[in-house]
Structures are given as C-alpha cells and as structure tokens.
C-alpha cells in the first residue's frame, strides 16, 4: 500500500495558500507542497476532486481532502489523521 502523505495544493500568489503553508511549517507538520499553476499534474489532481474545477488551496491526505480550510478545520483534519503531536 502506498504511503499516505499530507499534500497542499495552492499557488505562490494566493494569501490563503501561504497562510496554510506557514501554519503547517510553524507546527512542524511534514507535507508536500504543490503549485497548481506551474505543475500540470497537481492541477489535474485537484480538478479530479472537484468535477474539473480548479479550487485551492486544497489539502489532501489519502482520499480525504479539504477546500480552503480554516486553521480550526485544518487542526481537526490533522487530528483526525493523527498527524499533529
């Protein structure tokens, strides 16, 4: 079985993407960071979640995902998947 990894899909110019990226880094949460504008595969993966629409920031872990989560929502997501100490 493939290892599950936390992934953040966003852009460099999006303040919400930057806030999530900074928050995850400040909490020492390991994640993979993808830019949906410069990485075609990332764009494709996000569009597959939303019936062809590009929505970001999106955070995924396995088959679970969140669109534009608040800090409270991302904390609950991290806790749900036992990713936060």
GROMACS elastic network, one bead per residue, 0.5 to 0.9 nm:
[ bonds ]
;  ai    aj funct       b0    kb
    1     4     6  0.88400   500
    3    62     6  0.85147   500
    4    61     6  0.62690   500
    4    62     6  0.53036   500
    5    30     6  0.82345   500
    5    31     6  0.66430   500
    5    32     6  0.73025   500
    5    60     6  0.79845   500
    5    61     6  0.57357   500
    5    62     6  0.68388   500
    6    29     6  0.86606   500
    6    30     6  0.71093   500
    6    32     6  0.63157   500
    6    33     6  0.88869   500
    6    59     6  0.71065   500
    6    60     6  0.57684   500
    6    62     6  0.76851   500
    6    78     6  0.89668   500
    6    83     6  0.85714   500
    7    30     6  0.89124   500
    7    31     6  0.53404   500
    7    33     6  0.60135   500
    7    34     6  0.73725   500
    7    58     6  0.81317   500
    7    59     6  0.55562   500
    7    60     6  0.51675   500
    7    61     6  0.64488   500
    8    17     6  0.80452   500
    8    20     6  0.82073   500
    8    21     6  0.75748   500
    8    31     6  0.69125   500
    8    32     6  0.61532   500
    8    34     6  0.60219   500
    8    35     6  0.84888   500
    8    56     6  0.88564   500
    8    57     6  0.69186   500
    8    58     6  0.59137   500
    8    60     6  0.66556   500
    9    17     6  0.77513   500
    9    32     6  0.85291   500
    9    33     6  0.62634   500
    9    35     6  0.59185   500
    9    36     6  0.62642   500
    9    42     6  0.69778   500
    9    43     6  0.82882   500
    9    46     6  0.74310   500
    9    55     6  0.88752   500
    9    56     6  0.63228   500
    9    57     6  0.54735   500
    9    58     6  0.51349   500
    9    59     6  0.62809   500
    9    60     6  0.82369   500
   10    13     6  0.87307   500
   10    14     6  0.71203   500
   10    16     6  0.83956   500
   10    17     6  0.52641   500
   10    18     6  0.81954   500
   10    33     6  0.78058   500
   10    34     6  0.63127   500
   10    35     6  0.51897   500
   10    36     6  0.57838   500
   10    37     6  0.81243   500
   10    55     6  0.84582   500
   10    56     6  0.52451   500
   10    58     6  0.67241   500
   10    59     6  0.88259   500
   11    14     6  0.55315   500
   11    15     6  0.87261   500
   11    17     6  0.63801   500
   11    18     6  0.80202   500
   11    34     6  0.76950   500
   11    36     6  0.61001   500
   11    37     6  0.64725   500
   11    38     6  0.84079   500
   11    56     6  0.78886   500
   11    57     6  0.77190   500
   12    15     6  0.81275   500
   12    17     6  0.73663   500
   12    18     6  0.70519   500
   12    35     6  0.70447   500
   12    37     6  0.87946   500
   13    16     6  0.89987   500
   13    17     6  0.80017   500
   13    18     6  0.78004   500
   14    17     6  0.52847   500
   14    18     6  0.63444   500
   14    19     6  0.87495   500
   14    56     6  0.86393   500
   14    57     6  0.81595   500
   15    19     6  0.60682   500
   15    20     6  0.86607   500
   16    19     6  0.50331   500
   16    20     6  0.62710   500
   16    21     6  0.85341   500
   16    56     6  0.84932   500
   16    57     6  0.67482   500
   16    68     6  0.73289   500
   16    69     6  0.89052   500
   17    20     6  0.52868   500
   17    21     6  0.61045   500
   17    22     6  0.85720   500
   17    56     6  0.74014   500
   17    57     6  0.52648   500
   17    58     6  0.84131   500
   17    68     6  0.81723   500
   18    22     6  0.59895   500
   18    23     6  0.84367   500
   19    22     6  0.51454   500
   19    23     6  0.60247   500
   19    24     6  0.86036   500
   20    23     6  0.50305   500
   20    24     6  0.61039   500
   20    25     6  0.84987   500
   20    57     6  0.81439   500
   20    68     6  0.88910   500
   20    69     6  0.82958   500
   20    70     6  0.84040   500
   20    71     6  0.76639   500
   20    74     6  0.85010   500
   21    24     6  0.53498   500
   21    25     6  0.62190   500
   21    26     6  0.86077   500
   21    31     6  0.89036   500
   21    33     6  0.79273   500
   22    25     6  0.51262   500
   22    26     6  0.60157   500
   22    27     6  0.86449   500
   23    26     6  0.50424   500
   23    27     6  0.62791   500
   23    28     6  0.86484   500
   23    29     6  0.87109   500
   23    71     6  0.79507   500
   24    27     6  0.52071   500
   24    28     6  0.62360   500
   24    29     6  0.51984   500
   24    30     6  0.75284   500
   24    31     6  0.77863   500
   25    29     6  0.59333   500
   25    30     6  0.75572   500
   25    31     6  0.85926   500
   26    29     6  0.77359   500
   27    84     6  0.79197   500
   27    85     6  0.88521   500
   28    84     6  0.85227   500
   29    78     6  0.89441   500
   29    83     6  0.71789   500
   29    84     6  0.68308   500
   29    85     6  0.88696   500
   30    83     6  0.85506   500
   34    37     6  0.89554   500
   34    38     6  0.85609   500
   34    39     6  0.70615   500
   34    42     6  0.61905   500
   34    43     6  0.88294   500
   35    38     6  0.56413   500
   35    39     6  0.57382   500
   35    40     6  0.86869   500
   35    42     6  0.67348   500
   35    43     6  0.78373   500
   36    39     6  0.54559   500
   36    40     6  0.66751   500
   36    41     6  0.79282   500
   36    42     6  0.51878   500
   36    44     6  0.82539   500
   36    45     6  0.89976   500
   36    46     6  0.79253   500
   36    54     6  0.83354   500
   36    56     6  0.82372   500
   37    40     6  0.71165   500
   37    42     6  0.82503   500
   37    43     6  0.68608   500
   38    42     6  0.84080   500
   38    43     6  0.83605   500
   39    42     6  0.53809   500
   39    43     6  0.64939   500
   39    44     6  0.88587   500
   40    43     6  0.50332   500
   40    44     6  0.61970   500
   40    45     6  0.86877   500
   41    44     6  0.50029   500
   41    45     6  0.61663   500
   41    46     6  0.87255   500
   42    45     6  0.50793   500
   42    46     6  0.62789   500
   42    47     6  0.85923   500
   43    46     6  0.53919   500
   43    47     6  0.61950   500
   43    48     6  0.86726   500
   43    54     6  0.70079   500
   44    47     6  0.51820   500
   44    48     6  0.61941   500
   44    49     6  0.89722   500
   44    52     6  0.82276   500
   44    54     6  0.85252   500
   45    48     6  0.52175   500
   45    49     6  0.68565   500
   46    49     6  0.53241   500
   46    50     6  0.68268   500
   46    52     6  0.80923   500
   46    53     6  0.77944   500
   46    54     6  0.62109   500
   46    55     6  0.69509   500
   46    56     6  0.80114   500
   46    58     6  0.74526   500
   47    50     6  0.52343   500
   47    51     6  0.61522   500
   47    54     6  0.51138   500
   47    55     6  0.74100   500
   48    51     6  0.58036   500
   48    52     6  0.58284   500
   48    53     6  0.79113   500
   48    54     6  0.88000   500
   49    52     6  0.75179   500
   49    53     6  0.81541   500
   49    54     6  0.88167   500
   49    55     6  0.89610   500
   49    65     6  0.83848   500
   50    53     6  0.52755   500
   50    54     6  0.70745   500
   50    55     6  0.73629   500
   51    54     6  0.88108   500
   55    58     6  0.68019   500
   55    67     6  0.69715   500
   55    68     6  0.81327   500
   56    59     6  0.84391   500
   56    67     6  0.63740   500
   56    68     6  0.62097   500
   57    66     6  0.84012   500
   57    67     6  0.60870   500
   57    68     6  0.50437   500
   57    69     6  0.78488   500
   58    65     6  0.68134   500
   58    66     6  0.55655   500
   58    68     6  0.58498   500
   58    69     6  0.76977   500
   59    64     6  0.84349   500
   59    65     6  0.54741   500
   59    66     6  0.52576   500
   59    67     6  0.66531   500
   59    68     6  0.78722   500
   59    69     6  0.79067   500
   59    74     6  0.83485   500
   60    63     6  0.69763   500
   60    64     6  0.56565   500
   60    66     6  0.65177   500
   60    67     6  0.89525   500
   61    64     6  0.53630   500
   61    65     6  0.63294   500
   61    77     6  0.89375   500
   61    81     6  0.80241   500
   62    65     6  0.79646   500
   64    77     6  0.89828   500
   65    77     6  0.87391   500
   66    69     6  0.60136   500
   66    73     6  0.83727   500
   66    74     6  0.80123   500
   66    77     6  0.82611   500
   69    72     6  0.77925   500
   69    73     6  0.54446   500
   69    74     6  0.57763   500
   70    73     6  0.50464   500
   70    74     6  0.61347   500
   70    75     6  0.84892   500
   71    74     6  0.50982   500
   71    75     6  0.60160   500
   71    76     6  0.85931   500
   72    75     6  0.51554   500
   72    76     6  0.63226   500
   72    77     6  0.86960   500
   73    76     6  0.51487   500
   73    77     6  0.61764   500
   73    78     6  0.86247   500
   74    78     6  0.60520   500
   74    79     6  0.84924   500
   75    78     6  0.50692   500
   75    79     6  0.60916   500
   75    80     6  0.84774   500
   75    84     6  0.79098   500
   76    79     6  0.50242   500
   76    80     6  0.59559   500
   76    81     6  0.86380   500
   77    80     6  0.50316   500
   77    81     6  0.63960   500
   77    82     6  0.85484   500
   77    83     6  0.84794   500
   78    81     6  0.53036   500
   78    82     6  0.59673   500
   78    84     6  0.56774   500
   79    83     6  0.60682   500
   79    84     6  0.59239   500
   79    85     6  0.85085   500
   80    83     6  0.78162   500
   81    84     6  0.82286   500
   82    85     6  0.76889   500
